[in-house]
C-alpha cells in the first residue's frame, strides 16, 4: 500500500544560540535558572524600553550560513511577528520576514538507495524565543517562565524535499552536528535548545500535493523519526478508508508513539508582519563575512571526505569519527604524527572511547598524549605487540605514566617474537605434543587449529606474533597432511 504513495516533508528547525546574553537585551541567556530570574524591563516589553541587536547572533547566523553554502544577505531588516500568547510578554516576536540573513544552502543525506541526496534550505533567519508555559506542575493552573523570552534563535526552513522519516532523521542529525561543530548551539533537543516542527503530507505518486499537517513536540531525533513514520501511515490509512486529511497541527505523544490533534487550521495564520520600528537594519560587507569564515573550524563533510579519500577509512569508520567535533579534530591531529590511519581509528573507536566513557571525561581531557598513542600504533604496525597487549596492558599503564609504548613493552617483556626460527620452533613443539590431533585435523577437523595456536601462545608465553604464527602453523599442518 505504501508504495502507491509518496510523502512530502518539510522541516522547520529552531536552534537556540549559545550566546551569553539574549537577542535584543543584556539579560543572561542561561538554561535551568530559577524561573523568571533572567528577565528585565526590556525582555518583558515595558513601555518606553528599546531593544538592541546582539551582534554575536549575527556572527553565529553567518557561520551557519557559510557552513551550509547559503547566500548571506547584506542588508538585514527586522520585523514584528504579532500574536497573543500568555508566554509572549510583548505580544510579538522580533524576527526577520522579507530579508532572512541566509538564503539557500543544502544539507547532505542518504536516500533509500544509499545515494547522496541534497536537501535544499529555503532560508535561515534570526528571531527571538518566547517564554515557556508549564502545564504539569500545578493541576489547576498553567505556570509561566519568562527566562526563555528573548533568547536568540536561528530558524532553519527546508524545502519540502524530504521523502521519508529516515531522511528527516538524517537531516536533523546533520543540523545538530553542524551547530555543535560551529559552537553556536549545544543541540540538546531534550532541553529544547534544538526544536523541530515537521510539515507532512502524502499523495498518490504523480498526483498533486496532499493536505499538509504540522507535527510538533518532538524532543529527540528518534521521536522525530517515530512521529513522521506514524503520521505518514495515519494519513495513508485515512485516505485508503475514504477519509480526508484535515489541515491541522498535531502533537507527538512519546508514551505511545502517536500524534494527536491540537488545533485545526482553517486559514493561514495572519501574524500581521510589519517592519520593527525600534531596530535599524544591520549592513554586512564582504570583509566581515570573510572574517567570520576565517574563524570556522573544519566542518564534518570536509573531514568525512578527508578521512575516506586521504586516510582510506571506510564510510562507517569516517562517520563514527566525525560524529563529535572534538573526537574528529583529535583524530585529525593524531594522523599528523602517524600514517597507519586505520589503526589510529580502531584505537580511538575502541579502547580510548571505552576509557572516556568509563571515566566520564572528554577526549580533550585525556591525560595520555598523542605521542603515546602514536607509539602504540607504531608497535602494532611493526608487529611487536599484540592488539590484546596494547589494549589491556600498555594503554592502562599509560594512564598513570608518561612513558612510550616501547619503553613499557620492554620493561614488562611484552615484545612479540617475530623471528622465523623461533616461531617454527614453538610450532613444532605444539604439533609434536598432539600427534593424534594432527591426524584428526588431517581428517577434516579444521577447528583444531585453535588448540595448536593456544599451545603456541602458551609455549611462547604470549610473545609470538599471532598473525605470523597462525599463517606458519597452517603451512606446517598442511605439510603434515601431505
C-alpha positions as CSV (number, residue, x, y, z in Angstrom):
1,X,0.0,0.0,0.0
2,X,2.8,2.4,1.0
3,X,4.4,2.0,-2.5
4,X,1.4,3.7,-4.1
5,X,2.0,6.8,-2.0
6,X,4.8,9.4,-1.7
7,X,5.4,11.6,1.4
8,X,6.4,15.2,1.2
9,X,8.1,16.5,4.3
10,X,9.5,20.0,5.2
11,X,11.2,20.7,8.5
12,X,11.4,23.9,10.4
13,X,14.3,23.7,12.9
14,X,14.8,26.2,15.7
15,X,18.4,26.4,17.1
16,X,18.7,28.2,20.4
17,X,22.0,30.1,20.3
18,X,24.6,29.7,23.0
19,X,25.3,33.5,23.4
20,X,25.9,34.9,26.9
21,X,23.0,37.3,26.6
22,X,19.6,37.5,24.9
23,X,19.0,38.6,21.3
24,X,17.8,42.2,22.0
25,X,18.7,42.8,25.6
26,X,21.5,42.3,28.1
27,X,19.6,39.6,30.1
28,X,21.7,36.5,30.7
29,X,21.0,33.5,28.5
30,X,21.2,30.6,31.0
31,X,19.3,27.4,30.8
32,X,17.9,26.0,34.0
33,X,18.0,29.2,36.1
34,X,15.3,29.9,38.7
35,X,12.0,30.7,36.9
36,X,11.6,34.4,35.9
37,X,15.1,35.3,37.3
38,X,16.7,36.2,33.9
39,X,14.3,38.9,32.8
40,X,14.3,42.7,32.6
41,X,12.0,45.5,31.6
42,X,13.4,45.2,28.1
43,X,12.7,41.5,27.6
44,X,9.3,42.0,29.3
45,X,8.4,44.7,26.9
46,X,7.7,47.5,29.3
47,X,6.6,50.8,27.7
48,X,9.5,53.1,26.7
49,X,12.1,50.4,26.5
50,X,14.1,49.8,23.4
51,X,15.8,46.6,22.0
52,X,19.4,46.5,20.9
53,X,20.8,43.9,18.5
54,X,23.2,41.3,19.8
55,X,25.9,41.2,17.1
56,X,27.0,37.7,18.3
57,X,23.7,36.4,17.0
58,X,24.6,37.9,13.6
59,X,28.0,36.2,13.6
60,X,26.5,32.8,14.5
61,X,23.9,33.1,11.8
62,X,26.7,33.9,9.2
63,X,28.7,30.9,10.5
64,X,25.8,28.5,9.9
65,X,25.0,30.1,6.5
66,X,28.6,29.7,5.3
67,X,28.6,26.1,6.6
68,X,25.5,25.1,4.5
69,X,26.6,27.1,1.5
70,X,23.9,29.8,1.7
71,X,24.0,33.3,0.3
72,X,24.5,35.9,3.0
73,X,22.1,38.8,2.9
74,X,24.0,42.2,3.1
75,X,21.0,44.3,4.3
76,X,19.3,42.7,7.3
77,X,16.0,44.2,8.4
78,X,13.8,43.1,11.3
79,X,10.1,42.7,11.6
80,X,7.5,42.1,14.3
81,X,5.5,38.9,14.2
82,X,2.3,39.7,16.1
83,X,0.2,37.1,18.0
84,X,-1.1,36.7,21.5
85,X,0.0,34.0,23.9
86,X,0.5,34.0,27.6
87,X,4.2,33.4,27.5
88,X,4.9,36.1,24.9
89,X,5.2,39.2,27.1
90,X,5.4,41.8,24.3
91,X,2.6,40.4,22.2
92,X,5.0,40.0,19.3
93,X,8.4,38.4,18.4
94,X,11.2,40.3,16.8
95,X,12.1,38.2,13.7
96,X,13.1,38.6,10.0
97,X,10.4,38.4,7.4
98,X,11.4,39.7,3.9
99,X,15.2,39.7,4.4
100,X,16.4,36.5,6.1
101,X,20.1,36.6,6.8
102,X,20.7,33.4,4.8
103,X,19.1,32.2,1.6
104,X,19.6,28.8,0.1
105,X,22.2,26.2,1.1
106,X,22.0,22.4,1.3
107,X,22.2,19.5,3.8
108,X,23.5,16.2,2.6
109,X,21.7,13.0,3.5
110,X,21.4,9.4,2.1
111,X,18.3,8.4,0.2
112,X,16.7,4.9,0.4
113,X,19.2,3.6,-2.1
114,X,22.2,4.8,-0.1
115,X,23.0,7.5,-2.6
116,X,23.8,11.1,-1.6
117,X,20.9,13.4,-1.7
118,X,20.9,17.2,-1.2
119,X,18.0,18.7,0.8
120,X,17.8,22.4,-0.1
121,X,17.3,25.0,2.6
122,X,14.8,27.8,1.8
123,X,16.1,30.3,4.4
124,X,17.7,30.8,7.8
125,X,16.6,33.8,9.8
126,X,17.2,35.4,13.2
127,X,14.5,35.7,15.8
128,X,13.8,35.7,19.5
129,X,12.2,32.9,21.5
130,X,9.0,33.1,23.5
131,X,8.8,32.2,27.2
132,X,7.7,28.7,28.4
133,X,4.3,27.6,29.5
134,X,4.4,24.7,32.1
135,X,1.3,22.6,32.4
136,X,2.5,19.7,34.6
137,X,3.4,21.2,37.9
138,X,0.1,22.7,39.1
139,X,-3.0,20.6,38.3
140,X,-5.3,23.7,38.1
141,X,-3.0,26.4,36.6
142,X,-0.5,26.9,33.8
143,X,2.7,28.4,35.1
144,X,4.8,30.8,33.0
145,X,8.6,31.1,33.0
146,X,9.8,34.1,31.0
147,X,13.5,33.3,31.3
148,X,13.4,32.0,27.7
149,X,11.7,35.1,26.3
150,X,14.1,36.9,24.1
151,X,16.7,34.1,23.9
152,X,18.2,34.2,20.3
153,X,17.1,31.6,17.7
154,X,18.0,30.7,14.2
155,X,15.1,29.2,12.3
156,X,16.2,26.8,9.5
157,X,13.5,26.1,7.0
158,X,14.0,23.3,4.5
159,X,12.4,22.9,1.1
160,X,9.7,20.2,1.1
161,X,12.1,17.7,-0.5
162,X,12.3,15.1,2.3
163,X,10.6,11.8,1.3
164,X,10.9,9.6,4.4
165,X,11.3,9.5,8.2
166,X,14.8,8.2,7.7
167,X,15.8,11.2,5.5
168,X,14.3,13.6,8.1
169,X,16.2,11.8,10.9
170,X,19.5,12.2,9.0
171,X,18.7,15.8,8.2
172,X,18.1,16.8,11.8
173,X,21.2,14.9,12.9
174,X,23.3,16.8,10.3
175,X,21.9,20.1,11.5
176,X,22.7,19.2,15.1
177,X,26.2,18.1,14.2
178,X,26.8,21.3,12.3
179,X,25.7,23.7,15.1
180,X,27.8,21.7,17.6
181,X,30.9,21.9,15.3
182,X,30.3,25.6,14.9
183,X,29.9,26.1,18.7
184,X,26.7,28.1,18.2
185,X,24.2,25.7,19.9
186,X,24.5,22.7,22.2
187,X,22.0,20.8,20.1
188,X,20.2,19.3,23.1
189,X,16.7,18.6,21.9
190,X,15.7,17.3,25.4
191,X,16.4,20.8,26.8
192,X,14.6,22.5,24.0
193,X,17.7,24.1,22.6
194,X,17.1,22.4,19.2
195,X,13.4,22.1,18.3
196,X,11.8,20.8,15.2
197,X,8.4,21.1,13.6
198,X,7.5,18.8,10.7
199,X,5.1,19.6,7.9
200,X,3.9,16.3,6.4
201,X,1.6,15.4,3.6
202,X,1.1,12.2,1.4
203,X,-0.1,11.8,-2.1
204,X,-0.5,9.2,-4.8
205,X,2.7,9.1,-6.8
206,X,2.4,11.6,-9.6
207,X,-0.7,13.3,-8.1
208,X,-0.9,16.9,-6.8
209,X,0.4,17.7,-3.3
210,X,-1.7,16.4,-0.4
211,X,-3.1,18.4,2.6
212,X,-0.3,19.4,5.0
213,X,-0.3,18.5,8.7
214,X,2.1,20.2,11.1
215,X,3.5,17.9,13.9
216,X,5.1,19.5,17.0
217,X,6.5,18.4,20.4
218,X,9.3,16.1,19.2
219,X,12.1,16.3,21.8
220,X,14.6,13.8,20.3
221,X,15.8,12.8,16.8
222,X,14.3,9.3,17.4
223,X,11.0,10.8,18.4
224,X,11.1,12.9,15.2
225,X,11.5,9.8,13.2
226,X,8.8,7.9,15.0
227,X,6.3,10.8,14.7
228,X,6.9,11.1,11.0
229,X,6.5,7.4,10.4
230,X,3.3,7.3,12.4
231,X,1.9,10.4,10.6
232,X,2.7,9.0,7.1
233,X,0.9,5.7,8.0
234,X,-2.0,7.6,9.6
235,X,-2.6,9.7,6.6
236,X,-2.3,6.8,4.1
237,X,-4.8,4.7,6.1
238,X,-7.2,7.7,6.3
239,X,-7.1,8.2,2.6
240,X,-7.5,4.4,1.9
241,X,-10.5,4.3,4.2
242,X,-12.2,7.1,2.2
243,X,-11.4,9.9,4.7
244,X,-9.9,13.3,4.1
245,X,-6.8,14.8,5.7
246,X,-7.5,17.9,7.8
247,X,-5.2,20.9,7.7
248,X,-4.2,20.9,11.4
249,X,-1.5,21.0,14.0
250,X,-0.8,17.7,15.8
251,X,1.4,16.9,18.8
252,X,3.5,13.8,19.2
253,X,2.8,11.6,22.2
254,X,6.0,9.8,23.1
255,X,4.3,7.4,25.5
256,X,2.6,5.5,22.7
257,X,4.3,6.9,19.6
258,X,1.2,8.5,18.1
259,X,0.2,12.0,17.1
260,X,-2.9,13.7,18.5
261,X,-4.8,16.7,17.1
262,X,-4.1,20.1,18.8
263,X,-6.0,22.6,16.7
264,X,-7.4,22.9,13.2
265,X,-6.1,25.5,10.7
266,X,-9.0,26.7,8.6
267,X,-7.0,29.7,7.4
268,X,-3.3,30.6,7.3
269,X,-2.1,32.4,10.4
270,X,-2.1,36.2,10.0
271,X,0.8,37.4,12.0
272,X,0.5,41.0,10.6
273,X,4.2,41.3,10.0
274,X,5.5,44.8,9.7
275,X,9.0,46.4,10.0
276,X,10.4,46.6,13.5
277,X,10.5,50.4,14.2
278,X,12.9,50.2,17.1
279,X,15.8,48.4,15.3
280,X,17.8,49.8,12.4
281,X,18.9,47.5,9.6
282,X,22.2,45.7,10.0
283,X,24.5,46.1,7.0
284,X,27.1,43.4,6.3
285,X,30.1,43.7,4.0
286,X,32.4,41.1,2.4
287,X,35.3,41.9,4.7
288,X,33.2,41.0,7.8
289,X,31.7,37.8,6.2
290,X,35.2,36.7,5.2
291,X,36.5,37.4,8.8
292,X,33.7,35.1,10.2
293,X,34.6,32.5,7.5
294,X,38.2,32.5,8.6
295,X,37.2,31.5,12.1
296,X,35.3,28.4,11.1
297,X,36.6,25.0,12.3
298,X,37.0,22.1,9.8
299,X,33.4,21.0,9.1
300,X,32.1,17.4,9.2
301,X,31.6,17.0,5.5
302,X,35.1,18.2,4.8
303,X,36.6,15.9,7.4
304,X,34.5,12.9,6.2
305,X,35.9,13.4,2.7
306,X,39.4,13.7,4.1
307,X,39.1,10.6,6.3
308,X,37.7,8.5,3.4
309,X,39.8,9.8,0.5
310,X,43.1,10.8,2.1
311,X,43.2,8.4,5.1
312,X,41.4,5.4,3.4
313,X,38.8,4.9,6.1
314,X,35.5,3.2,5.3
315,X,32.4,5.3,5.2
316,X,31.3,3.6,8.5
317,X,34.6,4.5,10.3
318,X,34.7,8.0,8.9
319,X,31.1,8.6,10.0
320,X,31.9,7.4,13.5
321,X,34.9,9.6,13.6
322,X,33.1,12.7,12.6
323,X,30.0,12.3,14.9
324,X,31.7,14.5,17.5
325,X,33.8,17.5,16.7
326,X,36.4,17.1,19.4
327,X,36.9,13.4,18.5
328,X,37.2,14.2,14.8
329,X,39.8,17.0,15.5
330,X,41.7,14.8,17.9
331,X,41.9,12.0,15.2
332,X,42.9,14.5,12.5
333,X,45.8,15.8,14.7
334,X,46.8,12.3,15.6
335,X,47.1,11.4,11.9
336,X,49.8,14.2,11.6
337,X,52.2,12.0,13.6
338,X,51.2,8.5,12.3
339,X,50.5,7.1,8.9
340,X,48.6,4.0,10.0
341,X,45.2,5.7,10.0
342,X,43.1,2.5,10.3
343,X,44.9,1.5,13.5
344,X,44.5,5.0,14.8
345,X,40.8,4.9,14.1
346,X,40.5,1.5,15.7
347,X,42.2,2.6,18.9
348,X,40.0,5.8,19.2
349,X,36.8,4.0,18.5
350,X,37.7,1.1,20.8
351,X,39.8,1.3,23.9
352,X,40.0,5.2,24.0
353,X,36.3,5.7,23.7
354,X,35.7,3.0,26.3
355,X,38.1,4.7,28.7
356,X,36.5,8.1,28.2
357,X,33.0,6.6,28.8
358,X,34.1,4.7,31.9
359,X,35.7,7.8,33.4
360,X,33.1,10.3,32.2
361,X,35.7,12.6,30.6
362,X,36.0,14.3,27.2
363,X,38.7,13.4,24.6
364,X,40.4,16.8,25.3
365,X,40.8,15.8,29.0
366,X,42.7,12.6,28.1
367,X,46.0,12.6,30.0
368,X,47.7,10.2,27.6
369,X,49.4,12.3,24.9
370,X,49.0,11.9,21.1
371,X,52.7,10.9,21.0
372,X,52.0,8.0,23.4
373,X,49.0,6.9,21.3
374,X,51.2,7.1,18.2
375,X,53.9,4.9,19.9
376,X,51.2,2.2,20.5
377,X,50.3,2.4,16.8
378,X,53.9,2.1,15.8
379,X,54.4,-1.1,17.8
380,X,51.2,-2.7,16.5
381,X,52.2,-1.7,12.9
382,X,55.6,-3.4,13.3
383,X,54.0,-6.5,14.8
384,X,56.0,-6.1,18.0
385,X,52.9,-6.3,20.3
386,X,49.5,-7.9,20.0
387,X,46.3,-5.9,20.0
388,X,45.3,-7.5,23.3
389,X,48.6,-6.4,25.0
390,X,48.1,-2.9,23.6
391,X,44.6,-2.5,24.8
392,X,44.6,-4.4,28.1
393,X,48.2,-3.9,29.3
394,X,50.0,-1.0,27.8
395,X,47.2,1.5,27.4
396,X,46.1,1.2,31.1
397,X,49.7,1.7,32.3
398,X,49.9,4.8,30.1
399,X,47.1,6.5,32.0
400,X,49.4,6.5,35.0
401,X,52.7,7.2,33.2
402,X,54.2,9.4,30.5
403,X,56.3,6.5,29.1
404,X,56.0,5.5,25.5
405,X,54.7,2.1,24.4
406,X,58.1,0.6,23.5
407,X,59.6,1.5,27.0
408,X,56.6,-0.2,28.8
409,X,56.7,-3.2,26.5
410,X,60.4,-3.7,27.0
411,X,60.2,-3.3,30.8
412,X,57.4,-5.8,31.0
413,X,58.9,-8.2,28.4
414,X,55.9,-7.9,26.1
415,X,57.8,-7.5,22.8
416,X,56.5,-10.2,20.5
417,X,58.7,-12.9,18.9
418,X,58.8,-12.3,15.1
419,X,61.9,-14.4,14.4
420,X,61.0,-17.1,11.9
421,X,63.3,-19.7,13.5
422,X,61.8,-19.1,17.0
423,X,58.2,-19.3,15.7
424,X,59.0,-22.6,13.8
425,X,60.4,-24.0,17.0
426,X,57.3,-23.2,19.0
427,X,55.0,-24.6,16.3
428,X,56.9,-27.9,16.1
429,X,56.7,-28.3,19.9
430,X,52.9,-27.7,19.7
431,X,52.4,-30.2,16.9
432,X,54.6,-32.8,18.5
433,X,52.6,-32.6,21.7
434,X,49.4,-33.6,20.0
435,X,50.2,-36.2,17.2
436,X,46.7,-37.7,17.4
437,X,45.1,-34.3,16.9
438,X,47.2,-33.8,13.8
439,X,45.5,-36.9,12.4
440,X,42.1,-35.6,13.3
441,X,43.0,-32.2,11.6
442,X,44.0,-34.2,8.5
443,X,40.6,-35.9,8.6
444,X,38.8,-32.6,8.4
445,X,38.5,-31.2,11.9
446,X,39.8,-27.8,11.0
447,X,38.6,-26.3,14.2
448,X,41.6,-27.9,15.9
449,X,43.7,-25.0,14.6
450,X,42.6,-23.2,17.8
451,X,44.1,-25.9,20.0
452,X,47.5,-25.7,18.3
453,X,47.5,-21.9,18.3
454,X,46.7,-21.9,22.0
455,X,49.6,-24.2,22.7
456,X,51.9,-22.0,20.6
457,X,50.9,-18.9,22.6
458,X,51.4,-20.9,25.8
459,X,54.9,-22.1,24.9
460,X,55.9,-18.6,23.8
461,X,54.3,-17.0,26.9
462,X,52.1,-14.9,24.6
463,X,55.1,-13.2,23.0
464,X,54.7,-14.6,19.5
465,X,53.1,-12.6,16.7
466,X,49.8,-14.3,16.4
467,X,49.1,-13.5,12.7
468,X,52.5,-14.7,11.7
469,X,52.3,-17.7,13.9
470,X,48.9,-18.7,12.6
471,X,50.0,-18.5,9.0
472,X,53.1,-20.5,9.6
473,X,51.1,-23.1,11.7
474,X,48.7,-23.6,8.8
475,X,51.5,-24.2,6.4
476,X,53.1,-26.7,8.8
477,X,49.9,-28.6,9.4
478,X,49.2,-28.8,5.7
479,X,52.7,-30.2,5.2
480,X,51.9,-32.9,7.8
481,X,48.7,-33.7,5.9
482,X,50.6,-34.1,2.6
